[in-house]
Amino acid sequence: MIFNRNSFRRSLFRLFLFLAFFILPSSLFAQNETVYIWRNVKGMKNQQSVMFVHRPSASVKNTGAAVIICPGGSYHHLGLYNEGYCSSKWFSERGVTAFMLKYRTNESGYNHPAMIEDLQRAIQLVRENAAYYGIKSDKVGVIGYSAGGHLVTMAGVYGARAQNELEKLGIKTQVSLCPDFVVPVYPVVSMQDDIAHHWSRNSLLGKGKNNQTAERKNEFSMELQIVPEMPPVYIAVAEDDDVVDCRNSLRLYESLEKNHVRNIRLAFYKWGGHGFGMKDCKFLREFQWNKALWQWLCDIKIVE
């Protein structure tokens, strides 16, 4: 047998991907339950989108609140650890049931509407099974990082407009698909040429002029889509973000103010860069941005 080093390396890489996305979440991420959100849905059974459920431990009081976490990754891949697992751990340690969503991305060949379908389906399942998870159906929010911040903002917009992507798949919902709070962290917001994160835009809309017309760029620029019925929004961003222009966050906040959306907050930090998530890092230790977020959740009566 002839040993092919390149073939061997490719095999190892494929094994690593398998471990990272299917085995490691069950061990390193130590979730209580894995939910395949499209199981038993006609025409969607081959979709591998999952939620990793992290329930509050027995040693803390269950607040009854829930959060669905959407990691970033330019709509191309997902930062499951520092944005997904670390956030799940932090929330669940404080009595909030956390659902880390592994939504479909362009790395596997998906564009819009796959991502918002996954998030709306997640909201549906969490709300419909509120009693099972020990949560209150009117305290279900979303937090997203980078491109995930765009996704959760879109969920707020779609929910406020009663724009139901699941109906197009033949799924009837009896619960609201509008989250009760939205937390975009260093978010992608705009698809406009001057501040767009181009990798995210390409992954979401697809490349080519036909996919990225002026109309589509406007449609998916969330700062142009805000309505007064939006749920409360908390934005966190650093001025020195060198990946996603911080003006994305500023334009989103300005639009929220202009539309008189209730209970909005902008946490604007002088430094911190991009991708800090909730991992133990210099930025988190210096500013404790998640504690400020927790206080806001107290202020709007999601937690006590």
Buried (B, 14 or more C-beta within 10 A) or exposed (E): EEEEEEEEEEEEEEEEEEEEBEEBBEEEBEBBEBBEBBEEBEEBEEBEBBBBBBBBEEEEEBBBBBBBBBBBBBBBBBBBBBBBBBBBBBBBBBBBBBBBBBBBBBBEEBBBBBBBBBBBBBBBBBBEEBEEBEBBBEBBBBBBBBBBBBBBBBBBBBBBEEBBBBEEBEBEBEBBBBBBBBBBBBBBBBBBEEBBBEBBBBBBBBEEEEBBEEEBBEBBBBBBBBEEBBBBBBBBBBEEBEBBBBBBBBBBBBBBEEBEBEBBBBBEBEEBBBBBBBBEBEBBEEBEBBEBBBEBBEEBEBBE
